Amino acid sequence: MKRLAGLDKSRIAITALLLGGFSVIGVGLVTVTEEATRTRIAESQLAVLLGQISAVLIPGSFSNNPADTAFLLPDPAALNLPPLKPTLADPKQAMAASVAAGIVGFRAIKAGKVVAVVLPVITHFGYSGDIKLIIGIDRDGKITGVRVTRQNETPGLGDKIEPEKSPWIYGFNDKSLNNPDEKGWAVKKDGGVFDQFSGATITPRAVVGAIHQALRYVQAHHEQLFSLPAPHEAQPAINLPAATHNEVPHE
Amino acid sequence: MSEVSYRELTVQGLWKNNPGLVQILGMCPMMAISNTVVNAMGLALATILTMVISNGLASAIRHWVRPEVRLPVFVMVVASVVTVIELLMNAYLNTLYHVLGIFLPLIVTNCIVIARVEGFAARNRVLPSLYDGLMMGLGFGLVLVSLGVIREILGFGTLLANAQQLFGSVAAHWTLHILPEQAHFLLAILPPGAFMALAVLIALKQGFEQRRAARISQKQLSLASPAIAGVQ
């Protein structure tokens, strides 16, 4: 009996070691891949982000890389953005997390002047879940472009807010708070100037409302949004690990 | 542990024991990601890779893994493989990675993967295990892509839309427009459409099998009948 128990113990130990050993190998494999793909993943994320930002700005109207100008928006609740999580100690990490969450703004700059801002805005009035938009607004309060970044609307009906499905979203270009007037910022069914889709009114109504909200937000915070960031505030949206290695050491 | 025939493995994976049509495993990703061909191909590719590599690894370590911890070790192998594939797809097929979303990491929970690892790779040599993973994965992938073809044509009227997400910028113009917009059948891209399309595929396979069985039994009957006639 005693010998058997002893055998059992060693058997358990060996089994546990085996399990542990395989865990270490598994974790090692994942770690190596993570290390090898980190730069590439950051680059892809940056490319996606830059693509989204450029889509809502007028090409050639700015000379900076807007993705490097991520800034925290004042009063994010006014755009229905979720509040910032208890911030991470490292400001770089905190900014990266905010960028990933899509709750930061970007500035398009030319000749030392902010020519346009790019803002995210969320509406809770979608037909199935929140609709997330990104919108570019220039210094005069005119829209330079709008794109949907996340939606879950009914395929074939509500998803015509996507530019791949319908040119509807381009109809907001050059619009502003005075063009059309307050009453016009609604779908035609509600007495406004924007088309709804046959079979889907809720989705366009939600999008029109969100864009109107973003325009009023920019009017309310115009000075803050269109002032150049202090140099120390300027933050690249995504830190490429390769770049951090080449950083000039602090003096 | 009898010698396995590669021919039999092929037939089992692609037809007789097809994961999608016969075992009906991995339904969740099958229903969710089969709305377009390119999405289906992306998930099929990831699943096939996972099955081949997991089967190979599980078979290679099968002598060292004790029965008490076999399942946890195999789950870990599958999870590590899927995580590695997920990272690679995030790096090299970024748009598709975002389209597949949660269904990429969820390959870990696809029963067909662990079923082949536990049911086949744990008992067989490395080479047949790799081959079994490939055939079972292909069987799953083919059903996934067939569903994608049916649903994309009926629902969106296109084929191979967004092919650049998988094949790079050369594929940007591969999209075929097959049906005019008025003919789009919305139901096909909604979840009920997925179930109906899968039901049609299963019914087709069953119908084909039954017809073949009927033909074979008829042949046997006609072969046997002269003998009967002779007796009479």
Interface residues (C-beta under 8 A of the other chain):
Chain A: I14 T15 L18 L19 F22 S23 I25 G26 V27 L29 V30 T33 E34 T37 R40 I41 S44 Q45 A47 V48 T154 P155 G156 L157
Chain B: N35 I61 W64 V65 R66 E68 V69 P72 V73 M76 V77 A79 S80 T83 V84 L87 L88 N90 A91 Y92 N94 T95 H98 G155 H184 L186 I189 L190
